[in-house]
Amino acid sequence: MRTQGEITFPGEELGVIEEFIPGENTYEEDGFIRSASVGKVFYDMINRRSNVISTKKSAISGLKKARYVYGTVISIKEDSALVNISSIEDKFVTLISGILHVSQVSGKYIETITDAVKLGDIIRAKPITFASPVYLTLKGKDLGVVLASCSICGHLMIKADEEHLKCPNCGNVEKRKIGNYMVKRNGS
């Protein structure tokens, strides 16, 4: 557990659900309260909330009320993906930087971020922080990859099952976190 005023990073444990509830820039995962952004830890002992006070204060207009955003995966590391957010709900915006951490992909264990998204994928995600870079989550059946190209030949992929996409051109099968809003579906 981090101490009051200590700098924390996304995914770091701040406490347990028996002691605190998630507050600003935090989330609950498997009974633990974790940081959703870079900032200083602040424990509200009166309301029993774990908070992270972001070092960046300027909230992006319209993001706090947004149920979802759309963006393109532009860079991938082992545990995170950098996303260019191009729309907040159905309104196009100037590109905003987003980060998707592997812990925010699914309720199930995911070893590496590439089991969920790949370079160039267009995703539908929910913002969990409201200043740039925006931290995103794909947890939810309506969130995930909505458009993907084959890593081998570049054709648009179609949904093969709940976790796999198939290329109709070369037959390549790839694993993804697929949302209910997948654009290309089998048979469409």
C-alpha positions in Angstrom: 0.0 0.0 0.0 1.2 3.5 -0.9 1.6 6.2 1.7 -0.2 9.5 1.7 1.4 12.0 -0.8 3.5 9.3 -2.5 3.7 9.3 -6.3 1.9 6.4 -7.9 1.6 5.0 -11.4 -1.3 3.3 -13.2 -2.1 -0.2 -11.9 -0.3 0.2 -8.6 -2.1 -1.1 -5.5 -3.4 1.6 -3.1 -5.5 -0.5 -0.7 -8.2 -3.1 -0.4 -11.9 -2.8 -0.9 -12.5 -3.8 2.8 -10.7 -0.6 3.9 -11.5 1.9 1.1 -13.7 2.5 -1.9 -12.4 3.8 -5.3 -12.2 7.6 -5.6 -10.8 10.0 -8.1 -8.5 8.4 -10.7 -8.7 4.9 -9.1 -10.6 1.7 -9.8 -11.3 -1.6 -8.1 -9.9 -4.9 -9.4 -10.2 -8.3 -7.6 -10.7 -6.6 -4.3 -7.8 -4.2 -4.6 -8.0 -0.4 -5.2 -5.5 0.5 -7.9 -4.3 3.8 -9.4 -5.7 4.7 -12.8 -3.2 7.6 -13.4 0.1 9.1 -12.5 -0.3 11.3 -9.4 -0.1 11.7 -5.7 -1.9 9.3 -3.3 -4.6 10.9 -1.2 -6.6 8.9 1.3 -9.8 10.5 2.4 -10.2 8.9 5.8 -13.6 10.5 6.5 -15.3 9.0 3.4 -12.9 6.0 3.2 -11.8 6.7 -0.4 -8.5 6.1 -2.1 -7.8 8.9 -4.5 -5.0 9.8 -6.9 -4.6 13.5 -7.4 -3.4 13.8 -11.0 -0.4 16.0 -11.7 -2.3 17.3 -14.8 -5.4 19.2 -13.9 -6.9 20.2 -17.2 -9.8 17.9 -18.0 -10.7 17.4 -21.6 -14.1 18.9 -22.5 -16.9 16.3 -22.7 -14.8 13.4 -21.5 -16.2 13.2 -17.9 -19.7 12.5 -19.2 -18.6 10.2 -22.1 -19.8 6.6 -22.0 -17.2 5.6 -24.6 -14.5 6.9 -27.0 -13.1 5.5 -30.3 -9.4 5.4 -31.0 -6.6 3.7 -33.0 -3.8 1.7 -31.4 -0.6 3.4 -32.5 2.0 1.8 -30.3 2.3 -1.3 -28.1 4.5 -2.3 -25.2 4.2 -5.6 -23.3 1.7 -4.3 -20.7 0.1 -1.2 -22.4 -1.0 0.3 -25.7 -0.9 3.9 -26.8 -4.2 5.0 -28.4 -5.0 8.0 -30.5 -8.5 8.9 -29.4 -10.4 10.5 -32.4 -13.9 10.7 -31.1 -15.8 11.1 -27.8 -19.0 9.1 -28.3 -20.1 10.2 -31.8 -18.3 13.5 -31.9 -14.9 13.8 -33.7 -12.2 15.6 -31.7 -8.7 16.7 -32.2 -6.5 13.7 -31.4 -6.1 12.9 -27.7 -3.5 10.6 -26.3 -4.9 7.5 -24.5 -3.3 4.6 -22.6 -4.7 1.1 -22.3 -3.1 -0.9 -19.6 -3.3 -4.7 -19.7 -5.1 -4.7 -16.3 -7.9 -2.8 -17.9 -8.7 -5.2 -20.8 -10.8 -7.8 -19.1 -11.9 -9.3 -15.8 -9.9 -12.4 -16.8 -6.1 -12.7 -16.7 -4.4 -11.4 -19.9 -0.7 -12.1 -20.1 0.2 -9.5 -22.7 -1.7 -6.6 -24.3 -1.3 -8.2 -27.7 -3.7 -10.9 -26.6 -6.4 -8.1 -26.7 -5.3 -5.5 -29.3 -2.8 -5.1 -32.0 -1.2 -2.2 -33.9 -3.7 -0.4 -36.1 -6.9 -1.8 -34.4 -9.7 0.6 -33.9 -11.2 0.2 -30.4 -14.3 1.4 -28.5 -13.2 2.1 -24.9 -14.4 3.9 -21.8 -12.3 6.7 -20.3 -11.3 6.2 -16.6 -9.4 9.5 -16.3 -10.2 12.8 -17.8 -6.9 14.6 -18.5 -4.3 13.7 -21.2 -3.1 11.1 -21.4 -6.5 9.5 -20.9 -6.5 6.1 -19.3 -8.9 3.7 -20.9 -10.7 0.4 -20.1 -12.1 -2.3 -22.3 -13.9 -4.0 -19.4 -17.5 -4.4 -20.6 -19.2 -6.4 -23.3 -19.8 -3.3 -25.5 -16.1 -2.3 -25.4 -13.2 -3.7 -27.4 -11.9 -4.0 -31.0 -14.4 -2.8 -33.5 -12.2 -2.9 -36.7 -9.0 -4.9 -37.2 -6.7 -5.8 -40.1 -4.9 -9.1 -40.6 -1.3 -9.0 -39.3 -0.2 -11.0 -42.3 -2.0 -9.7 -45.4 -3.8 -6.5 -44.2 -7.3 -7.5 -45.1 -10.2 -6.6 -42.8 -10.9 -9.4 -40.3 -14.2 -10.9 -39.4 -15.4 -12.3 -36.1 -14.8 -16.1 -35.9 -16.0 -16.5 -32.2 -16.1 -14.5 -29.0 -12.3 -14.1 -28.8 -10.9 -14.6 -32.3 -10.9 -12.9 -35.6 -10.3 -14.6 -38.9 -8.9 -13.2 -42.2 -11.2 -14.1 -45.1 -8.3 -13.7 -47.5 -5.5 -15.8 -46.0 -7.3 -17.7 -43.2 -5.1 -16.2 -40.4 -6.8 -16.4 -37.0 -5.9 -13.8 -34.3 -7.0 -13.3 -30.7 -8.6 -10.0 -29.7 -10.9 -8.4 -27.0 -13.9 -8.1 -29.3 -16.7 -5.7 -28.4 -20.4 -6.0 -29.4 -19.8 -3.2 -31.9 -17.4 -5.2 -34.1 -17.8 -3.7 -37.6 -17.1 -6.8 -39.7 -19.0 -9.9 -38.5 -19.0 -13.4 -39.9 -21.6 -13.5 -42.7 -22.0 -9.8 -43.1 
